[in-house]
Amino acid sequence: MTKLFARFAKDESGATAIEYGLIAALIALAIMVGAGALGNSLNSQFSFIASKLDAAQN
């Protein structure tokens, strides 16, 4: 039984998979935050242009 626990403690293949999973999650989070910020910026620019066009029509 102790040999089983010793092998389990030395096995690092699961840890590597978890690390890759965490890296992928962080990259996905960064992409979502960046896309959200870009979307907000584009929305404000289009709103500004729409208000200027509205004022020019009147």
Biopython code that builds the backbone (N, CA, C, O; Angstrom):
import numpy as np
from Bio.PDB.StructureBuilder import StructureBuilder

atoms = [
    (1, "MET", "N", (0.819, -1.195, 0.000)),
    (1, "MET", "CA", (0.000, 0.000, 0.000)),
    (1, "MET", "C", (0.866, 1.263, 0.000)),
    (1, "MET", "O", (0.524, 2.261, -0.635)),
    (2, "THR", "N", (1.982, 1.207, 0.715)),
    (2, "THR", "CA", (2.851, 2.389, 0.742)),
    (2, "THR", "C", (3.499, 2.633, -0.611)),
    (2, "THR", "O", (3.760, 3.780, -0.971)),
    (3, "LYS", "N", (3.765, 1.563, -1.372)),
    (3, "LYS", "CA", (4.324, 1.734, -2.709)),
    (3, "LYS", "C", (3.337, 2.452, -3.619)),
    (3, "LYS", "O", (3.735, 3.250, -4.467)),
    (4, "LEU", "N", (2.060, 2.170, -3.445)),
    (4, "LEU", "CA", (1.026, 2.829, -4.243)),
    (4, "LEU", "C", (1.005, 4.326, -3.972)),
    (4, "LEU", "O", (0.921, 5.126, -4.904)),
    (5, "PHE", "N", (1.081, 4.708, -2.700)),
    (5, "PHE", "CA", (1.094, 6.127, -2.349)),
    (5, "PHE", "C", (2.372, 6.810, -2.819)),
    (5, "PHE", "O", (2.339, 7.969, -3.231)),
    (6, "ALA", "N", (3.498, 6.099, -2.761)),
    (6, "ALA", "CA", (4.764, 6.665, -3.212)),
    (6, "ALA", "C", (4.729, 6.914, -4.721)),
    (6, "ALA", "O", (5.194, 7.950, -5.195)),
    (7, "ARG", "N", (4.172, 5.953, -5.476)),
    (7, "ARG", "CA", (4.035, 6.155, -6.927)),
    (7, "ARG", "C", (3.104, 7.305, -7.238)),
    (7, "ARG", "O", (3.366, 8.098, -8.143)),
    (8, "PHE", "N", (2.004, 7.399, -6.483)),
    (8, "PHE", "CA", (1.035, 8.477, -6.699)),
    (8, "PHE", "C", (1.670, 9.832, -6.422)),
    (8, "PHE", "O", (1.417, 10.794, -7.147)),
    (9, "ALA", "N", (2.496, 9.918, -5.376)),
    (9, "ALA", "CA", (3.147, 11.185, -5.030)),
    (9, "ALA", "C", (4.167, 11.601, -6.080)),
    (9, "ALA", "O", (4.354, 12.796, -6.308)),
    (10, "LYS", "N", (4.837, 10.635, -6.730)),
    (10, "LYS", "CA", (5.861, 10.945, -7.736)),
    (10, "LYS", "C", (5.287, 11.220, -9.121)),
    (10, "LYS", "O", (5.956, 11.824, -9.960)),
    (11, "ASP", "N", (4.066, 10.788, -9.365)),
    (11, "ASP", "CA", (3.459, 10.948, -10.691)),
    (11, "ASP", "C", (3.065, 12.404, -10.895)),
    (11, "ASP", "O", (2.253, 12.947, -10.146)),
    (12, "GLU", "N", (3.645, 13.033, -11.913)),
    (12, "GLU", "CA", (3.378, 14.447, -12.175)),
    (12, "GLU", "C", (2.610, 14.672, -13.473)),
    (12, "GLU", "O", (2.442, 15.821, -13.883)),
    (13, "SER", "N", (2.145, 13.628, -14.123)),
    (13, "SER", "CA", (1.445, 13.809, -15.398)),
    (13, "SER", "C", (0.118, 14.539, -15.203)),
    (13, "SER", "O", (-0.276, 15.335, -16.055)),
    (14, "GLY", "N", (-0.560, 14.285, -14.118)),
    (14, "GLY", "CA", (-1.812, 14.995, -13.844)),
    (14, "GLY", "C", (-1.572, 16.461, -13.556)),
    (14, "GLY", "O", (-2.366, 17.317, -13.946)),
    (15, "ALA", "N", (-0.472, 16.751, -12.869)),
    (15, "ALA", "CA", (-0.147, 18.146, -12.551)),
    (15, "ALA", "C", (0.123, 18.937, -13.823)),
    (15, "ALA", "O", (-0.265, 20.101, -13.920)),
    (16, "THR", "N", (0.778, 18.325, -14.790)),
    (16, "THR", "CA", (1.059, 19.001, -16.052)),
    (16, "THR", "C", (-0.231, 19.314, -16.798)),
    (16, "THR", "O", (-0.381, 20.400, -17.357)),
    (17, "ALA", "N", (-1.153, 18.370, -16.806)),
    (17, "ALA", "CA", (-2.429, 18.606, -17.472)),
    (17, "ALA", "C", (-3.202, 19.731, -16.791)),
    (17, "ALA", "O", (-3.845, 20.541, -17.460)),
    (18, "ILE", "N", (-3.140, 19.781, -15.474)),
    (18, "ILE", "CA", (-3.820, 20.857, -14.741)),
    (18, "ILE", "C", (-3.179, 22.200, -15.064)),
    (18, "ILE", "O", (-3.877, 23.199, -15.234)),
    (19, "GLU", "N", (-1.860, 22.227, -15.149)),
    (19, "GLU", "CA", (-1.178, 23.482, -15.482)),
    (19, "GLU", "C", (-1.579, 23.977, -16.865)),
    (19, "GLU", "O", (-1.839, 25.166, -17.049)),
    (20, "TYR", "N", (-1.629, 23.066, -17.841)),
    (20, "TYR", "CA", (-2.057, 23.470, -19.184)),
    (20, "TYR", "C", (-3.502, 23.956, -19.173)),
    (20, "TYR", "O", (-3.847, 24.902, -19.881)),
    (21, "GLY", "N", (-4.333, 23.321, -18.381)),
    (21, "GLY", "CA", (-5.722, 23.756, -18.267)),
    (21, "GLY", "C", (-5.823, 25.151, -17.674)),
    (21, "GLY", "O", (-6.613, 25.970, -18.143)),
    (22, "LEU", "N", (-5.030, 25.428, -16.650)),
    (22, "LEU", "CA", (-5.033, 26.763, -16.041)),
    (22, "LEU", "C", (-4.525, 27.820, -17.009)),
    (22, "LEU", "O", (-5.069, 28.923, -17.067)),
    (23, "ILE", "N", (-3.495, 27.494, -17.764)),
    (23, "ILE", "CA", (-2.972, 28.438, -18.756)),
    (23, "ILE", "C", (-4.035, 28.733, -19.815)),
    (23, "ILE", "O", (-4.234, 29.888, -20.193)),
    (24, "ALA", "N", (-4.714, 27.691, -20.291)),
    (24, "ALA", "CA", (-5.768, 27.893, -21.293)),
    (24, "ALA", "C", (-6.902, 28.736, -20.725)),
    (24, "ALA", "O", (-7.456, 29.578, -21.431)),
    (25, "ALA", "N", (-7.255, 28.522, -19.464)),
    (25, "ALA", "CA", (-8.323, 29.310, -18.840)),
    (25, "ALA", "C", (-7.918, 30.774, -18.714)),
    (25, "ALA", "O", (-8.736, 31.663, -18.949)),
    (26, "LEU", "N", (-6.669, 31.032, -18.346)),
    (26, "LEU", "CA", (-6.203, 32.422, -18.235)),
    (26, "LEU", "C", (-6.176, 33.118, -19.591)),
    (26, "LEU", "O", (-6.527, 34.293, -19.696)),
    (27, "ILE", "N", (-5.761, 32.397, -20.627)),
    (27, "ILE", "CA", (-5.762, 32.985, -21.960)),
    (27, "ILE", "C", (-7.180, 33.295, -22.411)),
    (27, "ILE", "O", (-7.429, 34.347, -23.000)),
    (28, "ALA", "N", (-8.117, 32.381, -22.137)),
    (28, "ALA", "CA", (-9.515, 32.612, -22.502)),
    (28, "ALA", "C", (-10.080, 33.815, -21.747)),
    (28, "ALA", "O", (-10.825, 34.613, -22.315)),
    (29, "LEU", "N", (-9.725, 33.943, -20.475)),
    (29, "LEU", "CA", (-10.195, 35.082, -19.685)),
    (29, "LEU", "C", (-9.646, 36.392, -20.232)),
    (29, "LEU", "O", (-10.368, 37.385, -20.312)),
    (30, "ALA", "N", (-8.366, 36.398, -20.611)),
    (30, "ALA", "CA", (-7.765, 37.613, -21.174)),
    (30, "ALA", "C", (-8.434, 37.996, -22.486)),
    (30, "ALA", "O", (-8.650, 39.179, -22.751)),
    (31, "ILE", "N", (-8.763, 37.011, -23.303)),
    (31, "ILE", "CA", (-9.441, 37.294, -24.573)),
    (31, "ILE", "C", (-10.825, 37.870, -24.312)),
    (31, "ILE", "O", (-11.235, 38.820, -24.979)),
    (32, "MET", "N", (-11.549, 37.309, -23.352)),
    (32, "MET", "CA", (-12.897, 37.813, -23.060)),
    (32, "MET", "C", (-12.859, 39.241, -22.524)),
    (32, "MET", "O", (-13.685, 40.071, -22.903)),
    (33, "VAL", "N", (-11.906, 39.526, -21.648)),
    (33, "VAL", "CA", (-11.792, 40.886, -21.104)),
    (33, "VAL", "C", (-11.408, 41.864, -22.209)),
    (33, "VAL", "O", (-11.965, 42.958, -22.296)),
    (34, "GLY", "N", (-10.460, 41.473, -23.048)),
    (34, "GLY", "CA", (-10.045, 42.341, -24.148)),
    (34, "GLY", "C", (-11.163, 42.589, -25.139)),
    (34, "GLY", "O", (-11.340, 43.712, -25.611)),
    (35, "ALA", "N", (-11.919, 41.549, -25.458)),
    (35, "ALA", "CA", (-13.036, 41.709, -26.392)),
    (35, "ALA", "C", (-14.125, 42.583, -25.789)),
    (35, "ALA", "O", (-14.754, 43.374, -26.492)),
    (36, "GLY", "N", (-14.346, 42.440, -24.494)),
    (36, "GLY", "CA", (-15.343, 43.291, -23.830)),
    (36, "GLY", "C", (-14.944, 44.755, -23.856)),
    (36, "GLY", "O", (-15.771, 45.627, -24.123)),
    (37, "ALA", "N", (-13.673, 45.023, -23.579)),
    (37, "ALA", "CA", (-13.182, 46.397, -23.606)),
    (37, "ALA", "C", (-13.254, 46.971, -25.014)),
    (37, "ALA", "O", (-13.631, 48.128, -25.194)),
    (38, "LEU", "N", (-12.897, 46.174, -26.006)),
    (38, "LEU", "CA", (-12.975, 46.628, -27.394)),
    (38, "LEU", "C", (-14.420, 46.906, -27.789)),
    (38, "LEU", "O", (-14.702, 47.891, -28.473)),
    (39, "GLY", "N", (-15.334, 46.041, -27.360)),
    (39, "GLY", "CA", (-16.749, 46.246, -27.663)),
    (39, "GLY", "C", (-17.287, 47.527, -27.050)),
    (39, "GLY", "O", (-18.047, 48.254, -27.689)),
    (40, "ASN", "N", (-16.898, 47.805, -25.815)),
    (40, "ASN", "CA", (-17.342, 49.035, -25.160)),
    (40, "ASN", "C", (-16.783, 50.261, -25.867)),
    (40, "ASN", "O", (-17.480, 51.263, -26.025)),
    (41, "SER", "N", (-15.542, 50.183, -26.287)),
    (41, "SER", "CA", (-14.922, 51.303, -26.988)),
    (41, "SER", "C", (-15.609, 51.555, -28.336)),
    (41, "SER", "O", (-15.888, 52.698, -28.696)),
    (42, "LEU", "N", (-15.874, 50.477, -29.070)),
    (42, "LEU", "CA", (-16.565, 50.634, -30.351)),
    (42, "LEU", "C", (-17.978, 51.175, -30.161)),
    (42, "LEU", "O", (-18.439, 51.998, -30.952)),
    (43, "ASN", "N", (-18.654, 50.727, -29.134)),
    (43, "ASN", "CA", (-20.005, 51.206, -28.865)),
    (43, "ASN", "C", (-20.012, 52.704, -28.590)),
    (43, "ASN", "O", (-20.881, 53.424, -29.081)),
    (44, "SER", "N", (-19.042, 53.175, -27.802)),
    (44, "SER", "CA", (-19.000, 54.608, -27.517)),
    (44, "SER", "C", (-18.654, 55.415, -28.770)),
    (44, "SER", "O", (-19.177, 56.514, -28.959)),
    (45, "GLN", "N", (-17.788, 54.890, -29.617)),
    (45, "GLN", "CA", (-17.448, 55.593, -30.855)),
    (45, "GLN", "C", (-18.646, 55.687, -31.799)),
    (45, "GLN", "O", (-18.903, 56.742, -32.378)),
    (46, "PHE", "N", (-19.378, 54.581, -31.951)),
    (46, "PHE", "CA", (-20.548, 54.604, -32.821)),
    (46, "PHE", "C", (-21.640, 55.510, -32.259)),
    (46, "PHE", "O", (-22.346, 56.170, -33.021)),
    (47, "SER", "N", (-21.786, 55.548, -30.945)),
    (47, "SER", "CA", (-22.766, 56.453, -30.331)),
    (47, "SER", "C", (-22.383, 57.904, -30.575)),
    (47, "SER", "O", (-23.247, 58.735, -30.853)),
    (48, "PHE", "N", (-21.095, 58.214, -30.475)),
    (48, "PHE", "CA", (-20.616, 59.565, -30.740)),
    (48, "PHE", "C", (-20.885, 59.969, -32.192)),
    (48, "PHE", "O", (-21.362, 61.072, -32.459)),
    (49, "ILE", "N", (-20.576, 59.071, -33.118)),
    (49, "ILE", "CA", (-20.810, 59.356, -34.543)),
    (49, "ILE", "C", (-22.301, 59.509, -34.824)),
    (49, "ILE", "O", (-22.698, 60.384, -35.593)),
    (50, "ALA", "N", (-23.129, 58.668, -34.210)),
    (50, "ALA", "CA", (-24.573, 58.767, -34.411)),
    (50, "ALA", "C", (-25.128, 60.073, -33.892)),
    (50, "ALA", "O", (-26.007, 60.668, -34.516)),
    (51, "SER", "N", (-24.618, 60.532, -32.742)),
    (51, "SER", "CA", (-25.109, 61.808, -32.217)),
    (51, "SER", "C", (-24.676, 62.979, -33.092)),
    (51, "SER", "O", (-25.431, 63.939, -33.251)),
    (52, "LYS", "N", (-23.480, 62.918, -33.658)),
    (52, "LYS", "CA", (-23.018, 63.984, -34.566)),
    (52, "LYS", "C", (-23.846, 63.993, -35.855)),
    (52, "LYS", "O", (-24.196, 65.058, -36.364)),
    (53, "LEU", "N", (-24.158, 62.804, -36.381)),
    (53, "LEU", "CA", (-24.983, 62.744, -37.592)),
    (53, "LEU", "C", (-26.402, 63.220, -37.317)),
    (53, "LEU", "O", (-27.027, 63.862, -38.161)),
    (54, "ASP", "N", (-26.903, 62.900, -36.130)),
    (54, "ASP", "CA", (-28.247, 63.363, -35.738)),
    (54, "ASP", "C", (-28.278, 64.893, -35.665)),
    (54, "ASP", "O", (-29.226, 65.531, -36.124)),
    (55, "ALA", "N", (-27.229, 65.462, -35.081)),
    (55, "ALA", "CA", (-27.173, 66.919, -34.961)),
    (55, "ALA", "C", (-27.023, 67.581, -36.319)),
    (55, "ALA", "O", (-27.542, 68.678, -36.529)),
    (56, "ALA", "N", (-26.323, 66.937, -37.245)),
    (56, "ALA", "CA", (-26.123, 67.512, -38.565)),
    (56, "ALA", "C", (-27.410, 67.499, -39.386)),
    (56, "ALA", "O", (-27.618, 68.363, -40.238)),
    (57, "GLN", "N", (-28.287, 66.498, -39.121)),
    (57, "GLN", "CA", (-29.545, 66.423, -39.863)),
    (57, "GLN", "C", (-30.519, 67.501, -39.413)),
    (57, "GLN", "O", (-31.308, 68.003, -40.214)),
    (58, "ASN", "N", (-30.470, 67.847, -38.171)),
    (58, "ASN", "CA", (-31.438, 68.842, -37.633)),
    (58, "ASN", "C", (-30.946, 70.210, -37.799)),
    (58, "ASN", "O", (-31.622, 71.161, -37.409)),
]
sb = StructureBuilder()
sb.init_structure("model")
sb.init_model(0)
sb.init_chain("A")
sb.init_seg("    ")
for serial, (resi, resn, name, xyz) in enumerate(atoms, 1):
    if name == "N":
        sb.init_residue(resn, " ", resi, " ")
    sb.init_atom(name, np.array(xyz, "f"), 0.0, 1.0, " ", f" {name:<3s}", serial, name[0])
structure = sb.get_structure()
